[in-house]
Amino acid sequence: MANIFEYLTWRGDLTLKQSEFNEIDNLILARFSYFPFDHILNPNETITIKEAGKRFEKLDVAKENILQKEDIDLFPQMAKSMRFADMQITKYVNKINLEEEKQFGAITILMPDDTIYVSFRGTDNTLVGWKEDFNMSFRENVPSQMDAVSYLNEIARIYQNPLRIGGHSKGGNMAVYAASF
C-alpha cells in the first residue's frame, strides 16, 4: 500500500465494526486536524464527516488555508467512505496569537465504537507557528502545550468516554504533552 488514498480505496468500504481501528486510521485522523474547518464547522456544533465534506465542496478552496494540496482530495474521499463518513466532529479550535507566539489547533472526533479521538494539529504555514516551534527547543513549555492540556481535560470532562489522542509533528507533541499532564 503506497499511501492513505490507497488505504481509503482498499478499506474505506469497511466500518470500524467490520475492521477495527488501526494505525493507518490513526494517521488519517491525526492528519484530519489540518483541514480548514473555520468555514465548515461552527463553534460547539457537532456534524458528521459526511456533512463536513458536503460543506467543504461548497467552499472556494483557493481562498481557504489548505496546507497540503492533497487535502483537497483527501477530505472528500474520507467523507464518502463508509469508514469515516458517519464519525462526528466537534469542538474545533484554531487559535493564533502573535503576542503569545502561539498557534494551536484541535478537533474532536466521536467514533462509532463510543471512543473519542482528539486530533491535535501540528505547525501550520504561519510565521507564528514556526516561531512557536523554535520556542519549543529552549522553553520548558509553550502556550500551545498548555492549551492542549486544557482542551483534552475539557473533552474528557464533557464526554467521559475512552480517549484516543493523536497528532502529526507538533500535534504529536501536543498529544503526548496533554496526555502526560
WOLIN-V435648 format. One line per field, one symbol per residue. phi: phi as a letter, one per 30 degrees, with the letter a starting at -180 (. if undefined). burial: # if it has 16 or more other ideal C-beta (glycine too) atoms within 10 Angstrom, else .. A space follows every 50 residues. Layout:
# WOLIN-V435648
phi: ???
burial: ???
This chain:
# WOLIN-V435648
phi: .dadddddddcddcddddbdebddeeeddddedddddecccdeidbbdde ddddddddddddccdcdbedddcdeddddcdddcecdccahdbbcbbddd hbbbbabccdddciccccccdddcccddddddeddddbcdabeddddddd ddddddddchceccbalcieddddddddddc
burial: ...#..##..##..##....#...#..##########..##.....#### ###..#.......#.##...#..##.###.#.############.#...# ###########....#########...##..##..#.....########. ##..##..#...######.##.######...
